[in-house]
Amino acid sequence: EPLTLTSISAQIAVVPLGHLMASTITKRAFFKGRKHEFTLNPGPFNVKEHVLITIFANSGAGNVYSIHVVSAVKLFYKKELTFVVALVVVITSQVMGFGWAGLFRRYLVDPAAMWWPQNLVQVSLFRALHEKEERPKGGLTRNQFFLIAFVCSFGYYVFPGYLFPMLTSFSWICWIFPTSVLAQQLGSGLHGLGIGALGFDWSSVSAYLGSPLASPWFATANVAVGFALFMYVVTPISYWLNIYEAKTFPIFSDGLFTSTGQKYNVSAIIDPNFSFDNEAYDRKGPLYMSTFFAITYGFNFACLSATIVHVLLFHGSEIWQLSKSALQEKKTDVHTKLMRKYKQVPQWWFMCLLVVNIVATIFACEYYIDQLQLPWWGILLACSLALFFTLPVGVITATTNQMPTLNVITEYIIGYLYPGYPVANMCFKVYGYISMKQGITFLQDFKLGHYMKIPPRAMFVAQVAGTIVAALVHLGTAWWLMDTIPNICDRALLPTGSPWTCPGDHVFYDASVIWGLIGPKRIFGDLGYYSAINWFFLAGAIAPVLVWLAHKALPDRQWIRLITLPVLLGGMMNMPPATSVNYISWILIGFASGFIAYRYYRGWWSRHNYVLSGALDAGLAFMGVLLYLCLGMEHVNLNWWGSDSDGCPLASCPTAQGVVVEGCPVF
């Protein structure tokens, strides 16, 4: 599973460092008596300094999505992309989001209804680390509880992370039926439906959906219903009815195939100018994908239209009132009123960053058109999409802790307008989707600053600096890894159990082939095999209307309003690379926390739930880094039956008659 170093890891690591620096750095004042007098050590390490450091780290936490463009071009297409061009793309796509954040602060930060659940984990952790409290009789302080949970998480991860990787997906059905393709399709947690599969690994639980302990129960329930509908109704029915020749391909796969179920040779349909070769495509035949993969795109389409309609119906009046009374106090919470005592960040700061980044991006795309392929009008269109979707996606994220990933619509639009150019498609997606996602991350940090009463200008500087530093570090590290690790991301050449299989990069590359190189017209349009998938757009638009009508007809049934279709449909958009075991484990723990503990053990939940989430994240991250530095860099691997991913080698086999795939029985 991918290992993500969240800002919580930095939040923990800086505590001893902060106290050490406060006790050792000189307190001498520089330029004493002058206007610019300052000191490097103004006093004891305090919570506001701690919050600013965490915001700095959070601006660069997780994956820098635009690096997928670099890996796709260099590793999969094996074409040239210079470091300077990659640097421009990475930095501009990350920083551009500040412009969208500045435009929508009043809608997504100031209102009390926009509460950003993930921030409560960090707020609880700050309180545990800085507030002094008496130990309750027979119990633990929050700080003691955190330390115990952190040590347990740290020590335990050595098992799924190195000694016993099969704990990531414990698929016991495959052990009982080692020669049955059907049983392994049903039971595999990594390559099948995951019936009975469990993950005893926090990285498996939180890798794609975040911590289930931070998710409100109604959002977890929406994801659970969406997962069950998709994985246990739509997928098996489609497969066993052989829709889109489903049995010719694996039941669960993000691969690209020929009509005979073999891996599609993408390089054969690329001409010397790195664009689509139509004649070669006609000779080789159309591209196919698993029915599962095709339907995930359908759910993406439905989520897009559902997000817009849902926000208009359930939050439209609130947004309209905020637009009319943005400067009035009645629509703001107590945190916003207190924050207005600080100097605010002028709107022109955000606009300057936005304009400078757009201009720099247009210049790079025009000057390096041979490498980036995207014309100037593509940048302006991508920015327009980011501007349009930031508000509705932000509303969903701020209230449910689940962000609808609307990257597919960017691929779809540029794929129709500018087909045959895969790098242009990837760059358009980065600027149209990732700049919006970054903007929402910045807004979440602004809300954290509201909760902790941090001066807005200090937050702004910390965010900008953290974003730029993170972009440089991520790109430098990725570039170094691509140059030093043999066969990185090549599943066919890497040894079994290698951590360098790059599942996210494979999905990104496959999407660039489908939407960019070949184009949606030849796959989902009138020339394509999967044109019926477009009906999901209409279904996604109608579904929220039905929920809204039901809520109006039955206002006493409060649970109807909690049906959030962008979350229900959008939860599946992490698949692939997410697998069924990721969702099953996440839902079970979310149920235990958000429903059982919250309802029956409210005191324990309110005191320890978010602290536990932070401890599990931090322990996993520190042990993951330690394992890599001590064992991964030296290529020290264990080879025994527990090193297998989930022990289901036949789960990816086709079941159509006469299809020959290496390692699979022929039916």
ABEGO torsion letter per residue (X at the ends): XBBBBBAAAAAAAAAAAAAAAAAABBABBBGBGBAABBBABAEBBBAAAAAAAAAAAAAABEBBAAAAAAAAAAAAAGBBBBAAAAAAAAAAAAAAAAAAAAAAAAAAAABAABAGAAAAAAAAAAAAAABBBBBBBGBBBAAAAAAAAAAAAAAAAAAAAAABAAAABBBAAAAABAABAAAAAAABAAABAGBGBBBBBAAAAAAAAEBAAABBAAAAAAAAAAAAAAAAAAAAAAAAAGBGGAAABBABBABBBBAAGBBBBAAAABBAAGBBBAAAAAAAEBBBBBAAAAAAAAAAAAAAAAAAAAAAAAAAAAAAAAAAAAABAAABBAAAAAAAABBBBBAAAAAAAAAAAAAAAAAAAAAAAAAAGBBAAAAAAAAAAAAAAAAAAAAAAAAAGBBBBAAAAAAAAAAAABBGBAAAAAAAAAAAAAAAAAAAAAAAAAAAAAAAGBBAAAAAAAAAAAAAAAAAAAAAAAAAAAAABBGBGBAAABBBGBAAAGAAAAAAAAAAAAAAAAEAAAAABAABAAAAAAAAAAAAAAAAAAAAAAAAABAABAAAAABBAAAAAAAAAAOOABBAAAAAAAAAAAAAAAAAAAAABAAAAAAAAAAAAAAAAAAAAAAAAAAAAAAAAAGBBBBBAAABAAGBAAAABBABBGBBBBGBBBX
